Amino acid sequence: MDLGAINPILLIASIMVSATPILLAAIGEMVVEKSGVLNLGVEGMMITGAVVAFAVAVNTGSPLLGFAAGAVGAAALSLSFGILTQLLMSNQVATGLGLTLVGLGLSSLIGKPYEGVKAPSLPRLDIPVLSDLPVVGRMLFSHDIMVYLSLLLVVAVWAFLKFTRAGLILRAVGESHDSAHALGYKVVRVRLLAILFGGACAGLGGAYLSLVRVPQWTEGITAGAGWIALAIVVFASWRAGRVAVGAYLFGGITVLQLNLQAAGAQVPVALLSASPYVITILVLVIISARGMHGAPASLGRSFHASN
Amino acid sequence: MIKLEKRPQPSRLWTYLAPLLAVVLTMIVGGILFSILGANPVEAIRTIFWDPLFNPQFAGYSRPQLLVKAGPLILIAIGLSIGFRAGIWNIGAEGQYIMGAICGAAAGLALYPSESVLIFPLMIVAGALGGWAWAMIPAVLKTRFGTNEILVSLMLVYVAENILASVSSGLLRNPDGMGFPGSRNFKQWEAGHNAELIANTGMHWGVVFAFIAVIGAYVMLTRHITGFHIRLTGEAPKAARFAGVNPARIVFLCLGLAGALAGLAGLFEVSGPAGQITIDFNSGYGFTAIIVAFLGRLHPVGILLAGLLMALTYIGGELAQLMLGVPGASIQLFQGMLLFFLLGVDVFTNYRIRIGTREVA
C-alpha cells in the first residue's frame, strides 16, 4: 500500500465534491422534518432529480438548466408525497417508502436512453485572488458554483429558521401542530411548502451526482445517498450547521475509502466499500445513545383539523 | 366545500374496497403510461394481468412461475407485516434475504459433495439463522440504544450487498468454475437442491413455507396473546406498557421473525429458482414485499392474495417486455404506483367525505 499516492490537497477538494449532494439533500430534509414531516423518500427524489437534470442538461447543453430541471422534477415528485400525507392523511413512513420505490422506477424508465451518454460539464468558478492562493486555492476555491451554493444554502436555512418569522412559524408547526393551528397558522400549507423545498433540494443533490460527481447516468446512481442524508439529519440533531459537519464527515469517509482502495490497502474491498454505511450506523448509535435531542415533537404525526 | 370527517370506526367496507380500487386506478394510470411509451394500453394491461394465466401460448410456462415468484414475496411480507403492525419499521428485508441466502448456501456448500438427506434441512436452518442474525443488529441497537431501526436496517442492505459481492467472487466461488464469479450450482447437486415438489406447478419448499407462515401468522395475530400484544403495541403503545407488554421483547420478536422469514426466502431462492450465489441473484424481493404487505392490509390472508397479484405483475411485466417492448423499469414504476394509490385511497377507510358546510348542532 502506498499512502504517499494520496494527495492531501486533492483529497480535501474531492471531499467537498463528494459531500455536496448529501449536504443538499440533508439540508432540505432537515427543513421538512423541522415542519414535523418525516419524508423517507429522499432517495427517490434524489434519483429523480439526477435523471431529470441529466436528461435536460444533455438535451439543452446547459448544466445549469439541468440543475433547475432536476430541482423542479424532484419537487413535483415530492408534491405527490405532500398530497398523500397532508391532504389524504396517509402514513408518512409508508408513503415515503413508496416515494422511493416510485422514484427508482421512474428514474430508470427515463434514464434508459441516456446510459453511456456524456453530460456537459459544469465550469469551475474562478474567484479572483482566492482561487490563485497556493494550496488553499486548489483545496477550497477551485470548485463549481454548486459547492458554494450548497454552503450558502446551509447558512440561509440556519438564518431562516433562527431569525425570520416564517421560520418561527415553521418550527411551531413542527413542534405542536395543534397549537399552531389554534393560533391560526395554516399547518397543511406550511408543511406542503416545506415538502416542496425538501424535494427541490434533494433534486439538486441528485443533479450534482449525475452531472458533476459521477458524471454519468447509471441506474441506481444514488446508491443510498438519500438514506445517508436522512441519517445525517438525525446525526445533526436537526441543526443546520451540524448537517454541514455531518455531510463533510461523510464525504470524507467516502473519499478516503476510495483513495485507500486505489492505493491498494491490505483491507478487503468489500469492507472498504461498506464502510460508509457501517460508519453511518455507528454514528447513529452514538447519537441515539445520548438521547434524541432536538427532534421536532410532532415529527411523523398526521395532522387533521377536526372542528 | 369538500371536507374530510374522521370516522368513529374504520370502515369495514373500505378496508376491502381500497386495495381493489387501488388496483383499478393503477391499471388506468398504468395504461396511460404504457400508451405514452408507445404500447397499446389495453393490450399491455391484458398482457400483464391476463395472458400469463389464460393465454394458451404462455400459460404453460407462466403459471408455475406464479408460485415461484409469490413464494418469497409472501414469506418476506408476512414477517414485515407483523413488525409493521407493532410500529416496527424493518425495511431492510432485502439485506436479511441476502444474508439468509449466503449463510444457508455456505452451510450446504461446506459439506459438498455429501449426498446426505440432512443437508437441505441444515441449509434451511442456517438460512433462517442468517436472516435472523442480520435483523438482530437493528433490534439490539434499537432496544439497547434507541437507534432508529428504519435507517439501520436499510444501511445493512448495502452492507449485505457488499458481502454478497465479496463472497460470490471469493469465499463461495465455485472451485470448478474456471475463475468465474458465482458459487456451485445447486441444481446440479441433489442434496442441496430446492427442487420442484410437484412437476410443472412451481411448488417448491419455499412456497410450502410461505403457506405455513400465512397460517401461523393468522393464528398468532387472531388467537394468541402474543399477536394481541403486537397489535396493542402498534395501536396504543402506552396502553401496551401499562398492560405489562415488554416493548423490547416485541422488537426482538418482530424483527427476528421478519429476518428469519426473509432469510428463509433467500435460501429457498438461491437453492432453487436462482440456483447459485451470484453477485446479483437478489432481485429486489425484499423491497417489493413492503408493497405486498401494505396491499394485503397487513393481514396474512390479504398478503397471500397480494403476493400472488404482485407475482403476476412480475411475470406479466416480463411478458410485456418481450411481446410489446415495454421497458422493464415501467413495471417497477407500476408496482410503486400501486402502493401510492393504495395509500391515497385508504383515506376513505378512516375518513368520510362531506360536501357542503356542516350545520352546527
Interface residues (C-beta under 8 A of the other chain):
Chain A: L40 S80 I83 L84 L88 M89 S90 N91 V93 A94 T95 L97 G98 L99 L101 V102 G103 L104 G105 L106 S108 L109 K112 A223 G224 W227 I228 L230 A231 V234 P268 V269 A270 L271 S273 A274 Y277 V278 T280 I281 L284 V285 S288 A289 G291 M292 H304 S306 N307
Chain B: L4 E5 K6 W89 I91 I137 L141 F145 G146 T147 N148 I150 L151 V152 L154 M155 L156 V157 Y158 V159 N162 I163 A165 S166 F287 I290 I291 F294 P327 A329 S330 I331 Q332 L333 F334 Q335 G336 M337 L339 F340 L343 G344 D346 V347 N350 Y351 R358
